[in-house]
Amino acid sequence: MNHIKERNEVLAAAREISASGLVSGTWGNVSARIAGKSLMAITPSGMDYDSLNVEDIILLDFEQQVVEGEYQPSVETPLHLKIYKKRPEAMAIAHVHSPYATAFAVARKNIPVVLEETAQAIGHEIGVAAYAHCGTLQLADNVAKALGTNRRAVLLANHGLVAVGETMEKALKICYVAEKTARVAIYARMLGPAHSLSQEDITYLRSSFEHYGQEHR
């Protein structure tokens, strides 16, 4: 079996989004780009994440041909491929249906940058891609357009959230931070206005966060 590391990474992430409540049932999907190749590993379509094994994770080329794996890949494969082709720095994609972020997607309103950690981990308001049916090329086009060349997350109207990361860890962190931000924004609006951070503050916090943490000596 080829590219076991990336397939294990996708499997672990799929189990995590299920266990954490970012998805329910068989909804959502996760993928990882194979570095240096026009290949990706992606979750299969319509299978319970807790029952998956590493060999169930599909290896797929960028022409959407299955290279290795017994099952059909996720119906959102076109969306993942479109993002990888447009965003060469993207190494992992997580698509979730977390409830508070999805509430914004249903309202078709951007998730504002109301928390410092949102500015640090994401660095921008999370906009809404125009509605299209799940699994379609139109949805893939809409999402890629809304993400542009530098956005890390986007809402899918009446659907969910897509996060893009240089690593799987970063893609998942974006999902968690987006969900927390959406929840806090909704609660804050019950109390009064939800005050967003200024663009100057967002830029500063995002830049400083890139150097946050411990350095190896």
Backbone torsions as a table, in degrees:
resi	resn	phi	psi	omega
1	MET	NA	133.1	-175.5
2	ASN	-93.7	152.7	173.4
3	HIS	52.7	52.9	-177.9
4	ILE	-66.0	-37.5	-178.4
5	LYS	-57.7	-50.9	-177.9
6	GLU	-67.9	-35.8	-179.8
7	ARG	-70.2	-36.7	173.8
8	ASN	-64.6	-37.1	178.9
9	GLU	-63.5	-43.4	178.0
10	VAL	-65.4	-42.9	179.0
11	LEU	-60.0	-47.9	-179.4
12	ALA	-61.9	-41.4	-180.0
13	ALA	-66.8	-39.6	178.4
14	ALA	-62.2	-43.5	177.6
15	ARG	-64.6	-36.2	-179.0
16	GLU	-67.8	-44.2	-178.8
17	ILE	-66.8	-28.5	175.9
18	SER	-72.5	-49.2	-177.1
19	ALA	-65.2	-32.1	-176.1
20	SER	-85.2	-7.7	-179.9
21	GLY	85.7	9.6	175.8
22	LEU	-70.9	-21.5	171.9
23	VAL	-139.3	165.3	171.1
24	SER	-130.5	154.6	180.0
25	GLY	60.0	-133.6	-178.1
26	THR	-105.5	13.3	-178.9
27	TRP	-77.0	165.8	-177.3
28	GLY	79.8	170.3	179.4
29	ASN	-164.9	159.1	-175.8
30	VAL	-139.7	144.5	175.3
31	SER	-144.8	161.7	174.9
32	ALA	-137.9	134.2	175.4
33	ARG	-75.0	141.8	172.5
34	ILE	-86.0	115.1	-173.8
35	ALA	-56.7	132.4	174.9
36	GLY	78.5	4.8	-178.7
37	LYS	-137.2	156.8	175.4
38	SER	-87.4	61.9	-178.1
39	LEU	-138.7	153.3	171.1
40	MET	-143.5	156.4	171.9
41	ALA	-105.3	134.9	-175.2
42	ILE	-145.5	152.7	178.7
43	THR	-66.2	148.3	176.5
44	PRO	-74.9	165.1	-177.8
45	SER	-82.3	131.6	167.5
46	GLY	67.2	29.5	-179.8
47	MET	-118.5	139.4	179.8
48	ASP	-63.2	128.2	-174.3
49	TYR	-64.4	-33.8	-178.3
50	ASP	-69.7	-19.8	-179.1
51	SER	-95.9	-4.1	-176.6
52	LEU	-72.6	148.9	168.5
53	ASN	-117.0	166.5	-175.5
54	VAL	-61.2	-33.5	-179.7
55	GLU	-71.3	-12.8	177.6
56	ASP	-80.7	-16.8	178.5
57	ILE	-73.0	128.9	-172.4
58	ILE	-84.8	136.6	170.7
59	LEU	-101.5	125.1	-169.3
60	LEU	-134.7	140.4	175.9
61	ASP	-89.7	173.6	-174.2
62	PHE	-78.0	1.8	170.0
63	GLU	-98.9	10.5	177.9
64	GLN	68.5	29.6	176.2
65	GLN	-100.9	131.9	178.9
66	VAL	-69.8	122.9	178.3
67	VAL	-92.3	-38.6	-179.9
68	GLU	-154.7	135.3	179.2
69	GLY	134.3	146.6	-174.0
70	GLU	-87.5	-26.1	-170.4
71	TYR	-105.0	172.2	175.3
72	GLN	-76.8	139.3	177.7
73	PRO	-71.5	167.5	179.1
74	SER	-48.0	144.1	177.0
75	VAL	-63.5	-20.0	179.0
76	GLU	-90.4	17.3	177.2
77	THR	-52.8	-43.3	178.8
78	PRO	-57.7	-35.8	179.0
79	LEU	-64.7	-46.8	179.7
80	HIS	-62.1	-45.7	-178.8
81	LEU	-62.4	-42.4	-179.4
82	LYS	-60.5	-41.8	179.8
83	ILE	-67.4	-46.5	-179.2
84	TYR	-61.0	-38.2	-179.8
85	LYS	-69.1	-33.0	-178.1
86	LYS	-87.0	-27.2	-173.4
87	ARG	-121.7	86.2	-175.4
88	PRO	-61.6	-22.0	179.9
89	GLU	-80.6	-15.0	-177.8
90	ALA	-72.6	124.7	179.6
91	MET	-115.2	-11.1	-179.3
92	ALA	-153.1	145.1	178.5
93	ILE	-134.5	132.0	175.2
94	ALA	-122.7	127.7	177.2
95	HIS	-116.3	118.1	-174.2
96	VAL	-127.1	166.5	179.4
97	HIS	-123.5	40.5	-176.9
98	SER	-61.3	140.2	-165.4
99	PRO	-65.6	-41.1	-176.3
100	TYR	-73.4	-41.6	175.3
101	ALA	-62.5	-40.3	-179.3
102	THR	-67.7	-28.9	174.8
103	ALA	-59.5	-41.9	175.8
104	PHE	-65.4	-37.7	179.4
105	ALA	-64.5	-37.8	178.4
106	VAL	-70.0	-40.5	176.7
107	ALA	-72.8	-14.2	-177.2
108	ARG	57.0	47.7	176.8
109	LYS	-123.8	143.6	178.3
110	ASN	-65.5	144.7	169.4
111	ILE	-80.2	118.3	-175.5
112	PRO	-78.9	162.3	176.9
113	VAL	-89.2	86.0	-177.2
114	VAL	-102.5	-7.4	-179.4
115	LEU	-122.4	148.0	175.8
116	GLU	-61.4	-37.9	-178.4
117	GLU	-67.9	-25.9	174.1
118	THR	-66.8	-44.6	177.2
119	ALA	-61.7	-40.6	-176.4
120	GLN	-70.9	-48.7	-172.5
121	ALA	-85.4	-28.7	-176.0
122	ILE	-115.2	-52.6	172.1
123	GLY	88.3	9.8	179.4
124	HIS	-165.1	159.3	168.9
125	GLU	-58.8	147.6	178.0
126	ILE	-97.4	107.7	-177.2
127	GLY	-80.0	179.2	-175.6
128	VAL	-117.8	122.4	173.9
129	ALA	-75.1	145.1	180.0
130	ALA	-58.6	147.5	-176.1
131	TYR	-67.6	139.4	168.4
132	ALA	-154.8	157.7	-178.4
133	HIS	-62.6	146.5	-179.6
134	CYS	-61.1	144.3	175.4
135	GLY	80.1	1.4	-175.8
136	THR	-94.1	158.1	174.7
137	LEU	-64.3	-31.6	178.5
138	GLN	-63.5	-42.1	176.7
139	LEU	-62.3	-44.5	178.4
140	ALA	-57.6	-44.1	178.9
141	ASP	-64.0	-43.0	-178.7
142	ASN	-62.9	-42.6	-178.5
143	VAL	-68.1	-45.6	179.8
144	ALA	-61.2	-39.2	178.4
145	LYS	-64.7	-44.0	-178.7
146	ALA	-68.0	-34.5	178.1
147	LEU	-71.0	-34.1	-178.1
148	GLY	63.0	-146.3	-175.8
149	THR	-99.6	-7.2	-174.2
150	ASN	-144.8	1.4	-179.9
151	ARG	-83.8	145.1	-172.7
152	ARG	-99.9	-12.9	-178.5
153	ALA	-153.9	152.4	176.9
154	VAL	-150.5	145.5	172.9
155	LEU	-87.8	144.9	173.6
156	LEU	-103.9	117.7	-174.9
157	ALA	-51.0	129.2	178.7
158	ASN	57.6	31.4	-170.6
159	HIS	-144.7	-67.3	-175.4
160	GLY	173.8	-147.3	-174.2
161	LEU	-134.3	142.9	171.0
162	VAL	-120.2	132.1	177.1
163	ALA	-121.4	141.3	-177.4
164	VAL	-121.1	131.8	-178.8
165	GLY	-139.2	157.8	174.0
166	GLU	-73.4	-16.6	173.2
167	THR	-140.9	163.9	176.4
168	MET	-64.2	-38.1	179.1
169	GLU	-57.8	-42.8	-179.5
170	LYS	-69.4	-38.9	178.7
171	ALA	-62.3	-42.6	178.8
172	LEU	-68.3	-39.0	178.1
173	LYS	-59.8	-41.2	178.4
174	ILE	-60.0	-41.5	177.9
175	CYS	-60.0	-46.5	-179.0
176	TYR	-65.1	-44.5	-178.3
177	VAL	-67.6	-39.7	177.6
178	ALA	-61.4	-42.9	-179.7
179	GLU	-65.8	-43.2	178.2
180	LYS	-63.7	-42.0	-180.0
181	THR	-61.5	-44.6	179.2
182	ALA	-61.4	-42.0	-179.6
183	ARG	-64.1	-47.0	-179.3
184	VAL	-64.1	-40.5	-179.6
185	ALA	-62.5	-41.0	178.7
186	ILE	-64.2	-46.6	179.2
187	TYR	-64.0	-41.7	-179.1
188	ALA	-61.0	-37.1	-179.4
189	ARG	-69.7	-19.4	173.5
190	MET	-72.1	-28.6	-177.7
191	LEU	-90.3	-26.8	-176.2
192	GLY	162.7	-160.8	179.5
193	PRO	-63.5	144.4	172.9
194	ALA	-95.4	106.4	-172.4
195	HIS	-83.0	118.8	177.7
196	SER	-80.6	152.9	173.4
197	LEU	-72.2	152.4	177.9
198	SER	-72.2	159.3	177.6
199	GLN	-61.4	-35.2	177.4
200	GLU	-61.5	-44.7	179.1
201	ASP	-66.9	-40.6	179.2
202	ILE	-61.2	-45.5	-179.7
203	THR	-62.3	-44.4	179.7
204	TYR	-62.9	-47.5	-176.7
205	LEU	-66.0	-40.1	178.7
206	ARG	-64.0	-43.8	-179.1
207	SER	-65.7	-43.9	-178.3
208	SER	-68.5	-31.0	-178.7
209	PHE	-67.8	-28.0	-179.8
210	GLU	-63.7	-21.2	179.9
211	HIS	-111.5	14.1	-177.0
212	TYR	-79.7	145.8	175.8
213	GLY	113.6	-171.2	-176.9
214	GLN	-92.3	143.1	174.3
215	GLU	-100.1	141.1	176.5
216	HIS	-73.7	135.8	179.2
217	ARG	-99.9	NA	NA
